[in-house]
Amino acid sequence: MEKKKGNVYLVGAGCGGADLITVKGLALLRRCDVVLYDSLAAKELLDQVPPACEKINVGKRYAGKAMPQEEINRLLVEKANEGKDVVRLKGGDPYVFGRGGEEMLVLQEEGIPCEEIPGITSAIAAPASAGIPVTHRQCSRMVTILTASSISGQGKQESLTPVDYKALAALQGTLVVLMGMHHLRDLAGRLIDAGKNGDTPAAVIMDGATDRQRSVRATLATLADAVEKAGLKPPAVIVIGEVAALCLTGTFMPGPPGNTMHESSRAEWPSRLWKRSFHSSGETQGSLSGLRIAVTGTEGFSSRLAEKLEKQGAQVIDCSFLRAVPTRESLPELKGYSWLCFTSPNGVDHFFHKMREEKRDLRTLMGMRMAVIGPGTKSRLADYGFYADLMPLVYDADHLGMELAESTEKTDNILLCRAKKGSPSLPGRLEQAGISYTDFPLYELEADREKRREAVTNAMEADYLLFGSASGVDTFWEGLLEEKAELPAHVRLACIGEQCAGKLREVQKRNSLSGDILVAEEFTTEGLIRCVADRANGHQCSGSEA
């Protein structure tokens, strides 16, 4: 009997923040078996997939390494033929320069059920988030969207898209350009040479619809210089046309007398009205404002920490490269255990996923007491309707082991639900106390080599590099050695706990490195952020040491 094929969903993630995905797209993410995602899709969305979901990074930025489109097509077909439900997650809308049409045709040819779920394209959302409507009844009744980057005939070199610039310059309304930052000066020059007025209002919006958003306004002739001076980088959207002079963000921007917008008066608007920098109204000014902070670890840990850092005004650099992969082992028979012990939110997620996958009744947990390593794990356990009976005052494996040893009887039996290579401190303390336990490996941490390569490169630009685990330290330094790279002296290192810091000191000693290590006094993400903020604001972090 032929195996039933899975379904493929081409889901638009929307532009910028994770909250701009559609309700339908989010629902599909939450039940998919495989997700193939682009670099422009908000990383927080990956936290929404089931714990056992296979995550495949296929995206890229301009001129960066990426999975060839033919390989992406092959993977979509392969995973669907395995009977899996697959989400192809794309930034913006799949059919707006997202190659979704190409993927849909391949899937149709293979007879695989497929559906496109629209997303909010950056061509509209990024300008809107900067107060620029791409159409306006009084100054723009049409919008043209152009991708400025195209592949040469040899299929190797990306260059400015070869179009009829004379025809483009003659168009009325708004021109929105995607993937054009690397060709901005050339693009503006060609439009002006083709007859476009150099005084035409223009704008660039970087990281649109996110807390990192920055924008500049200028004329078409001066836009490239203004962008260079402001230090704007991709991803960004370019807007050319009269609407770029508007700023509809709830802050009044005066126009000519009477606030009318007739053709004769628009040309007389002073350049000060739109030749200026603009920051998103959602940007947070906090204790970390202006700092570039790189966050390592699993995608789940990194995204939770990144969200808190951004609320303090930091510019977060995603350096996550670890993935939690569920083990194939079935849960042991739960009868006979008096305690369940969790050492991470990942462990909680994987435990309850296995319970559901193996059709284990939650009533089998009746009467068990539960121990957690810290507040994050406690909170995740509560999400499943269970409340911790024990949590140590110091949130690490050693203190969890000591607390368990003191709170249990010799007749108790403890099931440790954690990563395959967890800290030996926890079972060591139980052995010393003569407490019976089973160390069950729910998942193991694997390094995504491509993402680690990107993380090593990205970390070079950071002011602070944050670690959440000893395994994260080990695998990051393996990546440095592979790339034959060294961290610049200005990058400060910070850890969530002493065990992690101990691993960093070991790495420093092994590689004859120096430099202080900041250690959070409270071993939580909040404690780590406070530690970095104290140092950044000139105070001595109480957990730091030279």
Secondary structure, 3 states (H helix, E strand, C coil): CCCCCCCEEEEECECCCHHHCCHHHHHHHCCCCEEEECCCCCHHHHHHCCCCCEEEECCCCCCCCCCCHHHHHHHHHHHHHCCCCEEEEECECCCCCCCHHHHHHHHHHCCCCEEEECCCCHHHHHHHHCCCCCCECCCECCEEEEECEEECCCCCCEEECCCCHHHHHHCCCEEEEECCHHHHHHHHHHHHHCCCCCCCEEEEEECCCCCCCEEEEEECCCHHHHHHHHCCCCCEEEEECHHHHCCCCCCCCCCCHHHCCCHHHHCCCCHHHCCCEEECCCCCCCCCCCCEEEEEEEHHHHHHHHHHHHHCCCEEEEEEEEEEEECCCCCCCCCCCCEEEECCHHHHHHHHHHHHHCCCCHHHHCCCEEEECCHHHHHHHHHCCCCCCECCCCCCHHHHHHHHHHHCCCCCEEEEEEECCCCCHHHHHHHHHCCEEEEEEEEEEEECHHHHHHHHHHHCCCCEEEECCHHHHHHHHHHHHHCCCCCCCCCEEEECCHHHHHHHHHHHHHCCCCCCEEECCCCCHHHHHHHHHHHHCCCCCCCCEC
